């Protein structure tokens, strides 16, 4: 069975589909998370964190 495990909001095990809802706790501030063991099935897999930076700008009118 295939699981949606690429570009997801949380780490998803590609073997069993388990979603780690505490993914933000895994090696905080790191992008390459290395090899991780699934908390459900115990299989090991490689994980990486994708970091996106966005900006917003505003007119100064009405902010002063």
Secondary structure, 3 states (H helix, E strand, C coil): CCCCCCCCCCEECCCCCCEECCHHHCCCCCCEEEEEECCCCCCEEEEECCCCCCCCCCCCCCCC
